[in-house]
Amino acid sequence: MKNLKTSFKAFSLAMSLTLGVGQAMAQEILTGWQREPSQRLLRHADNTEIFLPFVDDFSQSSVYPDSTKWTDRGAMVTDGFPLNPPTRNAATLDVLDQYGRVYDYAISNPFVAEYLTSARIRLDSIMEPSPRALSPADSVYFSFWYQPQGHGNAPEAHDSLVLQFGTATERQAFLYIDYQNFSLEEIFAQMQVDTLFPGDTIWAFGSCFPGMFTLVTDTLTSTVQGQIAIPCDSVFTTVADTVWTNIWSTAGQKLEDFLAENEGRYFKQVMIPVTDPRFFTDHFYFRFYNYASILNYSLPTNRGNEDIWNIDLVYLNANRTANDTTYRKIAFSGQRPSFLNRYQSMPYRQYRVNPNSAIRENLSLDIANLDNVPHEASYYYTVRQIGGNQHYTRSFEPVSIPPYQEFGYLTCPPTGESPACPYVGELFSLNMWYDSASYEIKHYVYDSTCTPPLVDSMVYRQGFYNYYAYDDGIPEMGFGVEPASGCFAVRFDLTDFDTIQGVQLLFNHTLNDANNKYFDIAVWKDENGRPGEEVYRMASQRPQWGDQPYQFQYYKFDKVVALAGTFYIGLVQQSNGQINIGFDASTDNSQYNFINVNGTWQSSNYRGSLMIRPVVGPSYFIGIDENEAACHNVKLYPNPAANTLNIKPLKDTEIVKTCIYDLTGRLLLQTDFEPTIAVDKLVGGMYFIRLTTAEGQTITQKFIIRK
């Protein structure tokens, strides 16, 4: 038989779900977050082969793991879920599938939830400094750092995190039957008959595989013309069967218990020797997965993302020992800091009124020396205005950074500044004719005395758009109140009279979208540091969801609300069951969050930021920031355009989806990628095009329609 050999691709679908906390009748409720569905294809990297060393600290990934190293997209990569990781970002295993939805078969008993699977690793040989075979004698070790809960929900004791090693063997699997058409004239000649009757057998002949046949169903004579399809061959495909072996596991626990057992360290490193000869093949894999469970609640809207595990700094290499627990690496950790004193983002007009109070005095940075000896490291940051003239650098003389495993992050001195707490060098520029502004801030830490030098960098985009934001854009949890008619609000302070045009909200999906319930959006004036007189209400709204993770939705008011000074904006729930709005548990602004479940406003009990962003000033494009760095990967022309717009990907960028928005953030077009799109029906003006790559990244650029 002939074989049709194709590469076998086994898609591992990540699996997950959610849970709520709290049972009181009148209360505020915090649950885990459910990710937005992401319209993307899984890409298996089985055709990619990786030679040692394998190392990934996830600092160069965004949202999804690096597809050249990992074969599935269930885990999320952020700096929000991990708490005090050794390096910035971590891969988070939770209880959601790759589309952010709770599995319909999720139960209260532990079930396999999410996978993080490596690409194919050549553990049979090593290439540096010269090619040679690998064996257990080469002292191969696998290591990683992990943390339960982090900023999310803690896995229960009956849940667990599991590590497996896998080896693959190839086999031939049946794919389909290949048919070949033969004329009746050929068949009669081959069988040496002039008539075929129902039930007669026509055996395959010619180049077909012997023994294959078809049965006649009608009476056929030599005067009849036509063809009969006869099974000719079986077509097989080459598939790879992976045999998985359990290597390590740990039971779920709360972070506070984990800290007590781990001598106060927020992450724990695991060292595993690879000694079994069967793993030293050219098809070696490893994978993490978590057992999770969803608790039964009377109100399914209270179910949020739970059973969080964070994984960082995965490293597999030869010539290691059990004591090889440090790394010649200096790294930024934690979250990228905002230069603003109170907000992550604020309207540019409001900033210009009183910039001195808007900007913080100094930043807070987490810097880790993962080596076992101190390093004299230099640090500097640069600030560059996007589309403007402001640019400055603030640098420091080298300072000694002690080893992370002994002393943790670099600390600040009692007075003055250091790389861990640098001063903000300048106020951002005051361009009175601009409605918005943004700045690219790059942090660098390095030790140039090493060979090769140790270097790490971190980039942050400081935005002054037309909204206020306390949150950093990552909803580690979900928030709501009980009972029906309960409400919650967030405080904002205008430095000058302005208008509120609407609000951006980020809602979490819940099991079967049970939180798709009506609510009102309300605006209140201030009354002695609490919400007071209601000045606006937009009734009977429902949660809206985008097609990308972490995507806010814009609720435009039906009238402009004019305000000055302090105001509050929030939601009034119309039914039982929390509305499950996004809650940034890693950025604490709880002093500005208020709830009302019994007729009296009181402060929230939860540390974090509600993902409510009031839109201030004239209505213009909101919700999507232009990505200048990624724009270099795509060329738009002509721009301005009239009838058609051409899109030319550069640098091997593969685009899979196109969206066009107007300046209010309204989606006008969503389609699979085509290099040329018709824009003749768009009126003259400015628009934004968002392109989604095959790896899930987005590229957003402006373009103009000129009639």
C-alpha positions in Angstrom: 0.0 0.0 0.0 1.1 3.5 -0.6 1.6 5.8 2.3 0.8 9.5 2.5 3.1 10.7 5.2 2.2 13.9 7.0 3.4 15.4 10.2 1.0 14.6 13.0 -0.3 17.5 15.0 -1.8 16.8 18.4 -3.7 19.8 19.7 -3.8 20.1 23.4 -6.8 22.1 24.4 -6.3 24.0 27.6 -9.2 23.5 30.1 -10.4 25.6 32.9 -13.2 27.2 35.1 -14.4 29.4 38.0 -15.5 29.9 41.5 -17.0 32.5 43.9 -16.4 33.4 47.5 -18.7 34.6 50.2 -22.2 33.5 51.2 -23.7 36.4 53.2 -27.0 37.9 52.1 -25.7 41.5 51.7 -22.2 41.8 50.7 -19.6 42.5 48.1 -18.2 39.5 46.3 -14.8 38.8 44.7 -14.3 35.9 42.3 -11.7 34.8 39.8 -11.6 36.2 36.3 -12.6 34.4 33.1 -10.7 35.3 30.0 -12.3 36.7 26.9 -12.7 34.2 24.0 -9.8 34.6 21.6 -10.5 33.7 17.9 -7.2 32.1 17.2 -5.9 28.8 15.8 -3.8 26.6 18.0 -0.4 26.0 16.5 1.5 22.9 17.4 5.2 23.3 17.3 6.0 19.6 16.7 7.9 20.5 13.6 10.2 22.7 15.7 13.1 21.0 17.3 14.8 22.6 20.2 18.4 21.7 21.3 19.6 22.3 24.8 19.5 24.6 26.6 15.7 25.1 26.9 15.0 28.3 28.9 12.0 30.6 29.2 11.3 33.2 31.8 8.3 34.4 29.9 9.5 38.0 30.0 9.5 38.3 26.2 6.0 36.9 25.9 2.7 38.8 25.9 -0.7 37.2 26.7 0.3 33.8 25.2 3.5 31.6 25.6 6.1 31.8 23.0 4.9 29.5 20.1 8.5 28.5 19.3 8.8 26.9 22.7 5.3 25.9 23.7 2.6 24.0 21.7 -0.6 25.2 23.3 -2.3 28.5 24.2 -4.2 27.7 27.3 -1.9 29.4 29.8 -1.8 33.2 30.0 1.4 35.2 30.3 1.1 38.3 32.4 2.7 40.3 35.2 -0.6 40.6 37.0 -1.3 37.1 38.4 2.2 36.3 39.8 3.1 37.9 43.1 6.8 38.8 43.5 8.1 36.4 40.9 11.9 36.0 40.2 11.5 37.5 36.8 8.8 39.7 35.2 5.8 37.8 33.9 4.9 34.2 34.6 2.7 31.6 32.9 -0.5 31.2 34.7 -2.5 27.9 34.8 -6.1 28.4 35.8 -9.4 26.8 35.2 -10.4 28.3 31.8 -10.0 26.8 28.3 -8.1 28.6 25.6 -11.3 30.6 24.7 -11.8 31.8 28.3 -14.9 29.7 28.9 -15.7 27.3 31.7 -15.9 23.7 30.6 -19.4 22.4 30.4 -18.3 19.2 32.1 -16.6 21.0 35.0 -17.5 19.5 38.3 -16.7 19.9 42.0 -14.3 16.9 41.9 -10.8 17.5 40.6 -10.5 17.4 36.8 -7.6 18.1 34.4 -7.8 21.8 33.5 -5.0 23.5 31.7 -1.9 22.4 29.9 1.5 24.1 29.2 3.3 21.7 26.8 6.8 22.2 25.5 7.8 21.9 21.8 9.8 18.9 20.7 13.2 18.8 22.4 16.3 17.0 21.1 17.4 15.3 24.2 19.4 12.8 22.2 22.2 15.2 21.3 23.8 18.5 22.1 25.2 20.9 19.5 27.4 23.2 21.6 30.4 23.5 21.7 30.4 20.7 19.2 27.8 18.0 18.3 27.7 14.9 20.4 25.2 12.4 21.9 23.5 13.0 25.2 23.0 10.4 27.9 22.2 10.2 31.6 25.9 10.7 32.3 25.6 14.3 31.1 23.9 15.4 34.3 20.8 16.8 32.8 18.5 18.8 35.2 15.1 20.3 34.7 14.1 23.2 37.0 11.3 25.7 37.3 9.8 28.1 39.9 6.1 27.9 40.9 3.6 29.7 43.2 0.0 28.8 44.1 -2.6 31.6 44.1 -0.5 34.7 43.5 -3.0 37.6 43.1 -5.8 35.1 42.1 -7.8 32.4 43.8 -6.0 29.7 45.8 -6.2 26.0 44.6 -7.8 23.8 47.2 -5.9 21.0 48.9 -7.6 18.4 46.6 -6.3 20.3 43.5 -2.8 20.0 42.3 0.0 21.0 39.9 1.6 18.2 37.9 4.7 17.8 35.8 5.1 15.1 33.2 7.9 14.1 30.8 6.9 12.6 27.5 8.5 10.6 24.7 7.0 10.1 21.2 7.1 7.2 18.8 5.8 7.3 15.3 3.3 4.8 13.8 1.2 4.5 10.7 -2.5 5.2 11.2 -5.3 4.7 8.7 -6.4 7.9 7.1 -8.9 7.1 4.3 -9.7 4.8 1.3 -8.4 6.0 -2.0 -10.8 5.3 -4.9 -10.0 5.1 -8.6 -12.6 5.4 -11.4 -12.6 2.7 -14.1 -14.8 2.7 -17.2 -17.3 -0.1 -17.6 -15.5 -1.0 -20.8 -12.3 -1.6 -18.8 -14.1 -3.6 -16.2 -15.8 -5.9 -18.7 -12.5 -6.4 -20.4 -10.7 -7.2 -17.1 -13.4 -9.6 -16.0 -14.0 -11.0 -19.4 -17.8 -10.8 -19.1 -20.5 -8.8 -21.0 -23.0 -8.5 -18.1 -22.8 -7.8 -14.4 -25.6 -8.6 -12.0 -26.5 -7.2 -8.5 -24.2 -8.8 -5.9 -21.3 -9.5 -8.3 -17.9 -8.5 -7.0 -15.5 -6.2 -8.9 -12.0 -6.7 -7.7 -9.5 -3.9 -7.9 -7.0 -4.3 -10.7 -4.3 -2.3 -12.5 -2.0 -0.5 -10.0 -4.5 -0.9 -7.2 -3.7 -2.9 -4.1 -4.9 -6.5 -4.5 -7.9 -7.7 -2.5 -9.9 -4.5 -2.6 -13.4 -4.7 -4.2 -16.8 -3.2 -4.6 -20.2 -4.9 -5.1 -22.5 -4.3 -8.1 -26.0 -3.0 -7.2 -27.6 -2.8 -10.7 -27.6 -5.0 -13.8 -25.0 -3.7 -16.2 -24.4 -4.7 -19.8 -21.7 -4.0 -22.2 -24.0 -1.5 -24.0 -24.0 0.7 -20.9 -21.4 3.5 -20.7 -20.0 5.0 -17.6 -17.6 4.6 -14.7 -17.4 2.8 -11.4 -15.3 4.0 -8.4 -13.4 1.0 -7.0 -11.5 1.1 -3.8 -7.9 1.2 -4.9 -5.7 1.7 -1.8 -5.6 2.5 1.9 -4.0 5.8 2.7 -2.1 6.1 6.0 -0.6 9.0 7.8 2.4 9.1 10.1 1.3 9.9 13.7 3.3 10.3 16.9 2.1 8.7 20.1 3.4 10.5 23.2 3.8 8.4 26.3 3.6 10.6 29.4 5.3 9.8 32.7 4.4 11.5 36.0 7.5 13.2 37.4 6.4 15.6 40.1 3.3 17.1 41.7 2.2 19.3 44.6 -1.1 19.8 46.3 -3.0 23.1 46.2 -2.8 25.5 49.1 -3.3 29.1 50.0 -0.4 31.5 49.4 -0.1 32.2 53.2 0.5 28.6 53.9 2.9 28.3 51.0 4.9 31.2 52.4 5.1 29.6 55.8 6.4 26.4 54.4 8.8 28.2 52.0 10.6 30.4 54.5 8.7 33.5 53.4 9.7 33.1 49.7 7.0 33.8 47.2 8.2 31.3 44.6 9.7 27.9 45.1 12.3 26.4 42.8 12.1 22.7 41.9 15.2 20.8 40.6 14.7 17.4 38.9 17.5 15.2 37.5 16.7 13.5 34.2 18.2 10.1 34.6 15.9 7.6 32.8 17.6 6.6 29.5 14.2 6.4 27.7 13.9 10.2 27.9 17.2 10.8 25.9 15.5 10.7 22.5 14.9 13.2 19.6 11.2 13.4 20.6 11.3 14.6 24.3 8.6 16.8 25.7 7.5 18.0 29.1 4.3 19.5 30.2 2.6 21.1 33.2 -1.1 20.7 34.0 -3.4 21.4 36.9 -6.2 19.5 38.5 -8.9 22.0 39.3 -12.5 21.9 40.7 -15.4 24.2 40.7 -17.5 24.6 43.8 -21.3 24.4 43.7 -23.0 27.8 44.3 -26.7 28.6 44.3 -25.8 31.6 42.1 -23.7 30.6 39.1 -22.7 34.2 38.5 -20.6 34.0 41.6 -18.3 31.5 39.9 -15.0 33.1 38.7 -11.6 32.0 37.8 -9.9 29.9 40.4 -7.2 27.4 41.3 -4.3 29.6 40.1 -0.8 28.3 39.6 2.1 30.6 38.4 5.2 29.1 36.7 8.4 31.1 36.0 11.9 30.5 34.8 11.7 27.0 33.2 15.2 25.7 32.5 16.5 22.4 31.0 20.2 21.8 30.4 23.1 19.4 30.7 26.1 19.7 33.0 24.0 20.8 35.9 23.9 19.7 39.5 21.4 19.6 42.3 23.0 22.8 43.6 22.7 24.6 40.3 19.9 26.8 41.5 21.2 30.2 40.6 21.5 31.9 37.2 23.9 34.5 35.8 21.0 36.9 35.3 19.8 40.3 36.5 16.1 40.7 35.9 13.3 43.2 36.4 10.4 41.6 38.2 7.0 42.6 39.3 4.9 45.1 37.4 5.9 48.1 35.3 5.2 51.3 37.3 3.1 54.2 36.2 4.6 57.7 36.4 1.3 59.0 37.7 0.7 59.4 41.4 -2.8 58.0 41.5 -3.9 56.7 38.2 -2.5 54.4 35.5 -3.9 56.7 32.9 -5.8 60.0 33.0 -7.1 62.6 30.4 -4.4 64.8 29.1 -6.4 68.0 29.6 -6.9 67.1 33.3 -3.2 66.4 33.7 -2.3 69.8 32.2 -4.3 71.7 34.8 -2.1 70.5 37.7 0.8 68.3 36.5 2.8 68.6 39.8 0.1 66.7 41.8 -0.5 64.2 39.0 3.1 62.9 38.8 4.6 60.8 41.6 7.9 61.7 43.2 9.6 58.4 42.6 9.0 55.0 41.0 9.1 51.6 42.7 11.0 48.8 40.8 11.6 45.2 41.6 15.1 44.1 40.5 16.4 40.6 41.2 20.0 39.3 41.0 19.5 35.6 40.3 23.2 34.8 40.6 24.9 33.5 43.8 27.2 36.4 44.0 26.6 40.2 44.2 26.7 42.2 41.0 27.7 45.8 40.4 24.8 46.8 38.2 24.0 50.1 36.4 20.5 51.3 35.8 18.9 54.0 33.7 15.5 54.8 32.1 14.5 56.8 29.1 11.3 58.7 28.4 10.3 59.4 24.8 7.2 61.2 23.7 5.4 59.3 20.9 4.9 61.8 18.1 6.5 64.6 20.2 9.7 66.2 21.1 10.2 65.4 24.7 13.0 62.9 25.4 15.2 62.5 28.5 17.3 59.9 30.3 17.9 59.3 34.0 20.9 57.1 34.9 22.6 55.9 38.1 26.1 54.8 39.0 26.6 51.1 39.6 25.2 49.7 42.8 25.7 46.3 44.4 22.7 44.0 44.0 22.8 41.0 46.4 21.6 37.5 45.4 17.8 37.2 45.2 17.5 33.8 46.9 19.1 35.2 50.0 18.0 38.9 50.1 15.1 39.2 47.7 14.8 42.3 45.5 17.1 45.3 45.6 15.9 47.6 48.4 15.7 51.4 48.6 17.9 53.5 50.8 16.4 55.3 53.9 16.7 58.5 52.0 17.3 59.5 48.4 16.9 57.4 45.3 18.4 54.2 43.8 17.6 51.9 40.9 14.8 50.4 43.0 13.2 53.8 43.6 14.4 56.3 41.0 13.0 59.8 41.0 10.7 60.9 38.2 13.1 63.2 36.2 10.7 65.6 34.6 7.1 66.5 34.2 5.5 65.4 31.0 5.3 68.1 28.4 2.2 70.4 28.2 1.1 70.6 24.6 -2.1 72.7 24.8 -3.2 71.9 21.3 -3.1 68.1 21.9 -6.1 66.0 23.1 -4.0 63.1 24.1 -0.3 62.1 24.5 1.7 59.0 25.2 5.2 58.2 26.2 7.4 55.2 25.8 9.4 54.5 29.0 12.2 52.0 28.8 14.1 50.7 31.9 17.5 49.1 31.6 19.7 47.3 34.2 23.0 45.8 33.3 26.4 44.6 34.5 28.9 45.3 31.7 31.8 43.7 33.7 30.6 40.2 32.9 31.3 38.2 29.8 28.8 38.2 28.2 27.3 41.3 29.8 24.1 40.8 31.9 21.3 42.9 30.6 17.5 43.2 31.1 15.0 45.7 29.9 11.4 46.6 30.5 9.0 48.8 28.5 6.0 50.8 29.7 3.6 53.0 27.7 2.4 55.9 29.8 -0.9 57.1 28.3 -2.8 60.4 28.6 -6.0 59.5 26.7 -9.6 60.5 27.3 -10.3 58.3 30.3 -9.3 57.7 33.9 -7.9 54.3 34.8 -6.9 52.9 38.2 -6.4 49.4 36.9 -3.4 48.1 34.9 -5.6 46.2 32.4 -5.3 42.7 34.0 -8.4 41.4 35.8 -7.2 38.8 38.2 -10.6 38.5 39.8 -14.2 39.4 39.4 -16.3 41.7 41.5 -20.0 42.2 42.4 -22.4 42.7 45.3 -25.4 41.1 46.8 -28.4 41.3 46.9 -30.4 42.8 43.9 -30.4 46.6 43.9 -27.0 46.6 45.5 -24.5 49.0 43.9 -20.8 49.9 43.8 -18.9 53.0 42.7 -15.4 54.3 42.1 -14.3 57.8 43.0 -12.6 60.1 40.5 -11.4 63.7 40.9 -11.5 66.3 38.1 -8.9 69.1 38.4 -11.1 71.2 36.1 -14.7 71.4 34.9 -15.3 68.7 32.3 -17.9 66.4 30.8 -18.5 62.7 31.1 -19.3 61.1 27.7 -19.6 57.4 28.8 -17.7 54.7 30.5 -15.4 51.8 29.6 -16.2 48.5 31.4 -14.5 45.1 31.4 -16.7 42.2 32.3 -15.7 38.6 32.9 -17.4 35.6 31.3 -19.0 33.2 33.8 -20.2 29.7 33.5 -22.8 29.8 30.6 -22.5 33.6 30.8 -24.8 33.5 33.8 -23.8 37.1 34.6 -25.5 38.4 31.4 -28.0 40.3 33.6 -29.3 43.9 33.5 -27.7 46.7 35.4 -27.8 50.5 35.5 -24.8 52.8 35.1 -25.0 55.7 37.5 -23.0 58.8 38.3 -23.1 60.5 41.7 -21.8 63.7 43.1 -19.7 63.7 46.3 -21.1 64.0 49.8 -18.5 64.1 52.5 -16.2 61.6 50.9 -19.0 59.2 49.8 -21.3 59.0 46.8 -24.2 61.5 47.3 -26.7 62.9 44.9 -27.3 60.8 41.8 -26.9 63.1 38.7 -27.3 60.5 35.9 -28.5 57.0 35.3 -28.4 54.9 32.1 -30.8 52.0 32.8 -31.0 48.4 31.7 -27.6 47.7 30.3 -26.0 44.3 29.9 -22.4 43.0 29.9 -20.6 43.2 26.6 -17.6 41.2 25.6 -14.9 41.8 22.9 -13.0 39.2 20.9 -9.7 39.7 22.6 -8.5 39.2 26.2 -8.5 42.2 28.4 -10.7 44.3 26.1 -12.9 47.0 27.5 -16.2 47.8 26.0 -17.5 51.4 25.7 -20.9 52.4 27.0 -21.7 55.8 25.5 -24.1 57.9 27.6 -27.3 59.2 25.9 -26.5 62.7 27.2 -23.4 64.5 28.3 -22.9 64.8 32.0 -21.2 68.1 33.1 -19.2 67.8 36.4 -16.6 69.5 38.5 -14.5 68.2 41.3 -15.2 64.8 42.8 -17.6 62.4 41.2 -18.4 58.7 41.4 -19.4 56.3 38.7 -20.5 52.7 39.1 -23.2 50.1 38.6 -26.6 49.3 40.1 -27.4 45.5 39.9 -31.0 44.7 39.0 -31.0 41.0 40.1 -29.4 38.6 42.5 -26.0 37.3 41.5 -23.0 39.4 41.1 -22.4 41.1 37.8 -18.8 39.9 37.8 -17.0 43.0 36.5 -13.2 42.8 36.2 -11.2 43.5 39.3 -7.4 44.2 39.2 -6.2 42.6 42.4 -2.6 43.6 41.8 -3.1 47.4 41.8 -4.5 48.5 45.1 -6.8 51.6 45.0 -9.4 50.2 47.5 -9.7 53.6 49.2 -11.6 54.8 46.1 -14.0 51.8 45.9 -17.4 52.0 47.6 -20.4 49.7 48.0 -24.0 50.1 49.0 -26.0 47.0 49.8 -28.2 48.3 52.6 -28.9 51.9 51.8 -25.6 53.2 53.2 -22.4 53.8 51.3 -19.3 52.2 52.8 -15.7 51.5 51.8 -14.9 48.3 50.0 -13.1 45.6 52.0 -11.1 44.2 49.1 -7.7 45.5 48.0 -7.6 46.2 44.3 -9.1 48.3 41.5 -12.5 48.1 39.8 -12.1 48.1 36.1 -14.3 51.1 35.5 -12.9 53.9 33.3 -15.0 57.0 32.8 -14.5 58.7 29.4 -14.0 62.4 29.8 -14.1 65.4 27.4 -15.0 65.4 23.7 -15.7 62.0 22.3 -12.9 60.7 20.2 -11.3 57.4 19.6 -11.0 55.3 22.8 -10.3 51.8 23.9 -7.4 50.9 21.6 -3.9 52.4 21.8 -1.8 52.7 18.7 1.1 50.3 18.9 4.0 52.2 17.4 6.6 49.4 17.8 4.4 46.8 16.2 3.5 49.3 13.4 6.9 48.7 11.9 5.7 45.2 11.0 3.0 46.4 8.7 2.7 49.0 5.9 -0.6 50.7 5.0 -1.0 52.4 1.6 -2.3 54.6 0.2 -2.7 56.6 3.4 -4.8 58.8 3.1 -7.0 56.3 1.2 -10.2 56.8 -0.9 -11.6 53.5 -2.2 -9.2 50.7 -1.1 -6.6 50.3 1.6 -3.6 47.9 1.0 -2.0 46.1 3.9 1.5 44.8 3.5 2.9 42.7 6.4 6.7 43.0 6.9 9.3 40.9 8.8 7.4 37.6 8.1 4.4 38.8 10.1 1.4 36.6 9.5 -1.9 38.4 9.8 -5.1 36.4 10.3 -7.8 39.0 11.2 -8.7 42.7 10.4 -10.9 45.0 12.4 -11.6 48.7 11.6 -12.8 51.2 14.3 -14.0 54.7 14.2 -12.9 57.4 16.6 -15.5 56.5 19.2 -14.2 52.9 19.3 -17.2 51.5 17.4 -16.4 48.4 15.4 -17.1 49.0 11.7 -15.5 45.9 10.1 -14.3 42.5 11.2 -13.1 40.0 8.7 -10.4 37.5 7.9 -7.3 39.1 6.6 -7.1 40.2 3.0 -4.2 42.3 1.6 -6.7 44.7 0.1 -9.9 45.9 1.7 -12.6 48.2 0.3 -13.1 51.4 2.3 -15.1 53.3 -0.3 -18.2 53.3 2.0 -16.4 55.0 4.9 -16.9 58.7 5.2 -13.9 61.0 5.3 -12.0 61.2 8.5 -9.6 59.2 10.8 -9.9 55.5 11.6 -8.0 52.8 13.3 -7.2 49.4 11.9 -6.4 46.6 14.2 -4.6 43.5 12.8 -4.3 40.3 14.7 -1.3 38.0 14.0 -1.3 34.3 14.0 0.4 34.4 17.4 -2.4 36.5 18.9 -0.6 39.8 19.0 -2.4 42.9 17.8 -1.0 45.7 15.6 -3.0 49.0 15.6 -2.5 51.9 13.2 -4.2 55.0 12.2 -5.3 55.7 8.6 -7.3 58.5 7.0 -10.1 58.4 4.5 -10.1 61.4 2.2 -12.9 61.8 -0.4 
